[in-house]
Amino acid sequence: MGAEVLGSVMLWGLLAGCAQSPATPGTASGGAQGASGGASATGGSPGTGGSSPGTGGTPGFVLGAGGPFPFPQNKKPGACTLTTVSNATSAVQAAYDYWKSNFVTASGAAPGLRVRRPGNQDDTVSEGIGYGMIAAVYLADRGTFDGLWSYAQAHFDTHGLMTWHLNAGGSVIDAGSASDGDLDISWALVMASNQWSSATYLNAAKTMINAIISSSVGPDGMLKPGDGWGGTPLTNPSYFSPAYFRVFAAVSGDTNWTGPILDRNYAILAAVTGADGLVPDWTNNQSVLNQGNLMGSLYDNSHYGYDACRTPWRIAMDYCFNGEPRALAYLTKIGAFFNAAGAANIGDEYSLSGTQTMGNKNMAFIGPAGVSGMAAAHQSLVDGAFMYGATNNGNDTAYFPQSLRVLSMLMMSGNFVDFSKPR
């Protein structure tokens, strides 16, 4: 049964499922409906207990430190490499401009702006708002940032988190929040507080960060899919954003982010990572690879698909910004796998044993794969993925691949930066 049908059958039915049939990524959103992709982060607060050894530390968060941060930054992140493709800055700007002109609209967004998904009845998901706010803060586009943030606030639920699925007019399709969207929005707000030296953004970020830990984190530290999941055993590895968690600890003063929450989700990631670094779209809290059906097979735990494809990008932030050894262990596997394939040959779905199950090509998979090469010292993978994003729209004309195109190209060019780190 297609994702479009399932999403209306069950509350949260497609929180991170493909908004389309996976076989046609060029015609729909191509990605997790409540999922959202990545961002950068900062070192964890010293003395936070479970924070991994050897990682950098942020003693506290200083509003406006080092800002403003005009585009481009072109900053090499730690031990990671950047693309050597020429004219990278102009390629990133062009990708952002294309994304903005095709997917950002004021129609149905009063107040503000929203990110639309033309292939899904022009709906909006919190994932897209998070992606857009992140891209806008790094491109120093305050008008777009504020417009998207206004829309998000107008659609908060009773927990103070954004409702994840709305129609073209702003009415609720599926209630509740999506953790990845909330995490990305919070990260964007923290970055904006330094980009534009705004205590208003910072205070809003603190409020959201506290709401996430109250409503979307399990008692064992596992990141839940959202605030409407109660005691669910489900988690989505591609929502895990460890670099964010370090900054959230510094901003909120809550060291659980760099203690049990960080450690629990790294343990889940390690348990479900196959020999090639491929992880499933969904897993359960027992962290057992190939553990059988999850809620009647609504949540795919047997493929590296349109949720899991974001994982390398999210985990790479923690190595590139913080030197996290657990991140490097994961990236070493998946970077080698995609480097052997070559960027131009990366398809849009794999079995967990490494067999390509679909042959379509787009930046939802190629972009994050390229980011993994930054940490694993695979320059040809980084450059090949960046060049694909710079020159090939092809199947990338849909909302989801285009969004990850922008974010991964920002990262590979040194423009996805942790603004909270000392300059």
N, C-alpha and C positions, 0 to 999 in steps of 0.2 A: 504494500500500500504506500502511495506517495506521501511525502512529508506534508504537502498542502492539505491532504485529507486528515491526516492524523492530528495536526495541530488544532483542529476544531473539535476533535472527538474527546480529548482529554486535557484537563487543565495542565498547562505547561507541557503539553505533549511534544512540542518541538523546541524546547528551550534552546537546545544547541544543535538540532538537526538541520540538515540542508533545507533551505527554503524552496527547493525545487527537487525534481528527480536528479540524482547525482549524474545521470547520464547526459544531462543537458546544462552544464554549468554556464554556458553562454547566454541562457535565456532567463535566468532567475538570480536570486541573491547568491546562490552558491555556498552559503555558509550558515553557521550556527545562528539560529534566530535569537537566542538570548545570549549568545556568546560574544565575546569581543576580544579584540586582539590588542596587543601589547603595548608596552611602554617601558620607559627606562626607570632607573631607581637609584638608590643610594646606599651607602654603607650603613650597617646596623648600629644602633646605640650601644656603646660599650657597656659591659656588665649586664647584658640582657639575657644571660643564661644560655638558652639553646642556640644562640647564633653560632654559625659554624666557625671553626677555627680558621684563622688566616685571612678572614675577610676584613675589608676596610671598615672603619667606624665613623659615624657622624655623631659628634658629642651633643648636638642639639640642632634645632632648626632655626635659622636666622632669616627673618623675613627680608626679602629684597636683596639678599647677599649676592653680589656679583652681577646683578641685573642692571639694565635690560640685556637681553640676549638676541641681537638681531640675526636674521637669517641671511647668509649661512654661517654656521659655527665651524663646520669641517673639523671637528675635534676627534682625535684618535682616542678611543676609549680603552684605557688600560693596556692589557696584553693583546687586545683584538686588532685585527687589520681592517683597513678600509678599502673600498674599491679603488682601483687605479684607472678606471674608465674616465676618459677625458670629458670635460663639460658636465661633470656629475651634478653640480649645483643647478644648472639650467634644466637638466633632465628631471630633477626632483621638483623644481618649480612647475615645470610643464605637467608632470603627473598630478600635482596638487590642483593646478588650475583646471585640468580635465575633470578630475573628481568633483571639484566644487561646482563647476558649471553643469554637470550632469546629475548630481545627486543632492545638492543643497537647495532648498526651496523655502519660500515664505508661505506658499500655498498650504492652507490647513494647519499652519504652525503658530497662529496667534496665541500668545505672544512669541516673537522671535523667529527662529529658523529651525528646520528639521532636516534630517538626512532621509531621503526617500529611497524605496526599493522599487524601481519601475517594473521589475519582473514579478512582483508580488502585490499586485493591486495598489501600488504606490504607497504601501504601508511604511511604518517606521518602527525600528526596534532600538532598545537602549544601547545595544552593541554599537549601532551606527552613530549614535550621539556621542558615545565615548570615543570612537575612532576619530570623529570629526573634531572634537574638542582637543584631542591630543595633536592632531595634524595642525590645527589652527594655532595652538600655542607655540609650536616649533617653527611655523612659518611667520610668527609674529602678526597674525591676522586677528586683531582683537574684535573687530566687528563681527566676524563669523563666530568666534569663540563665545562672545556674549549672547549672540542670537541663539546658539545651540544650548547654552546654559539656561537661558530663559525658558526654552521649551522643556528642558529636563525638569526644572523646578515646578513648572505648571502641571507636571504629570508624576509627581511623587505620590507614593502610596502612604498608608498609615504608619509605616515604619520609618519614613523619611528616606526611602530609596525609590529609584525610578521604576515605574511600571514598564515592563519589558516589551510589550507588543501592542501597538496602537494602529488604528486605521488611518487613512489619508486625511480624515477630518479631526483626528485626535481622540476618538472614542476608543475605549479599551476593547481589545480582542481577547487577550489573555492576561489575567491579573497577576500581580506579584512582581517581584524584581528578578533580575538575572545578575549573578555575582560578577561576571566578567564586565558587564556594562558599568556596574557600580564601581568596581575597582578602577576601571579606566577613567571614568568621570572624576573620581577622587584624585587620581594621579594627575590628571590634567589641571585640576584646581590648584594642587600644590605647586605644580610647575608655573601656573599662571600667577600665583602669589609672588613668585620671584621674578618672573618675566616683567610684570607690571607693578611690582611692589605694592600689592594690595592685601591688606588685612582682611578685607571682606571675602576674597577668594579663600584665604587660609582658614578663616573661621568656618566657612561652608565645608571645606575639606575635612576639618576636624569633626564636624557634626556627622558627615557621611561615613567617615572611618569608624566612628563609634557605633553608628547604626549597623554597619556591616558586621562588626565583631559581635554585636548583640543579637542579630537576626539571621546571619548567613554563615556562621561558623559553628560547627558542632562542638560538643563538650570535649572531644579528644583533639580538637584543633583542625579537623578536616574541613576544607572549604566546601560548603553546600552549594547546590546549583543556584539558590536564591533564597529569599526570605519566606517563601511559601512551602517549604519542603519538610518542615518538622523534623522527624527522626529518620528521614530517608537515608539509605545506605549508599546513595549515588554521589559520585563526584566526577568532575570533568577535568582531566589533566591539563587541558589547554587553557583553563581559567587560572591556573596557578601562576602567580606573578611575584616571585620571591623578591625581586629588586624593589617592587612597590612596598612590600611588607616592611623592609628596613626603613624606608622613608616614613611610612605610617607610624612606626614605633617612635621615631624622632619627633614627628609632628604631634602625636597624641600623648606621648609619654607612657603608652601602654606597651610594655616589653613582651607581652604575650605574642605580639606579631613576630618578633625575632627569636622567640623561644618555642613553645609547643606548636604554634600554628605553622611556622616555617619548617620545623623539623618533621611534623606529621605529614605535611604535603610533599616534602622531599622524599620521605620514606615511601609514600604511595607511588610517586614518580619512579623511583628506583625499582619497585616491585613489579611495575607493569611495563618497564622498558625492555624490549626484546633485544636480541643480539645486535641488530642493526640500528638500534635507537628508536624504532618505531613504537608508538604508544597507541592505545585504542582511543576512540572518541570519548567513550565513557568507561568507568569502572566502578567497583563498589568499595566500601570501606575496609574490606578484607584484603584489598590490593592483590588479588590473585589473577594472573594473566589467563585469559580465555576461561572465565569462570562461569560460563553458561549464560542463559538468557537474563537480561536485566529488564524487569517490569514488562514482560511479554514482548521482548525484542524491540521495544520502542527506542531504546538507547543502544547504539551499536558498540559492542565491546570486542569486535573481531576485525576491525579495519582501522587503518590510519587514513581517516577521511576528512571531511570538511570542518570538523572541529579540531581534530588532532594536528592538522597541518600548521596551526599557529604555535604549537608548543616550542619548536626550536627558537623562534623569535622571542618569546617570553623568557625562556630559560637563559638565552644568550645575554640578556641584559644583566643578569646577576653575575655572570662571569666577567663580562666586559667592564662593568662598573665597579664590581666588588671583589673580583678574584675568587669567587666561590668554587671550591674544588668539586662539590657535588654537581654543580652545573657543568663544569668542564668534563666530568666523567660521562655525563649524558651527551654532551655536544661532540665529544670525540667519536662516539659510536655513530651518531646520525650524520655528522659531517663527513665521515669516511664513506658512509653508504651513498649519500647524494653526490659526493665528489666522484666516486667511481662511476655513477650513472652519467654524470655530466648535466649541467643545468638545463640544456636544451632538450634533454630526454626525460625530464622529471614529469610524471603523469599526475593525475588528480585523485588517485586512491591506490592504497597498497594493502595487501594482507600483512598481518603482523610478522610473518616469516619473510617478508621482503619481495613478494611477487606483485608486480604492477597489475591491478585489476581493472583499471580504466585508463584510456589513452589520451584523454583530453589534456591540454596544457594551459595553465594559467598561473597568475602571480599569487593566488592563494596558497599554492604549494611551492612554486619556484622561489618566491620572495623569501619566505621564512627559511627555506633550505639554504639559500644564499647567506642568510644571517648566521646560520650554524657554521658556515665556513670561516667566518670572521674569527671565531674562537679556536677552530681546529686547524688554522693555518693552511686553508685550502684556497689560495688566491684565485685559481681558475674558476672555482665554484662561485666565489663572491662576485668576480667580474662577469661571469657568464649570466648569473641571475640578475645582476644590476642591468646589464646590457639588454637582457630580455625585457625587463620592465621599461627601459628607456626607448626601445624600438618596436616592440611587438604588442599591439593591442589585441588582435585576434579574439580569442575567447575571453579576454580580460575586460570586455566592455560591460560586464555585469557589476552590480554594486559591491559584492563581497570581494572578488579578485581585485577590483580597482582600489578598494580601501586598503587591502594588505599590500598592494603595489606601492601606495604612498608611504605607508608606515615602514615597510622593509627597506625601501630606497632611502628613506630618512636615516635609518639605522646604518645601512651599509656605507653611506656617504659621510657619517660622523655628525649628523644633524638631529639625531634622536639622543638628547643629552640629559643627564641628571643635573638639573639646575641647582639642586640643593647641596651639591658637593663644593667644597672650597675651590676657588678658581686660581 
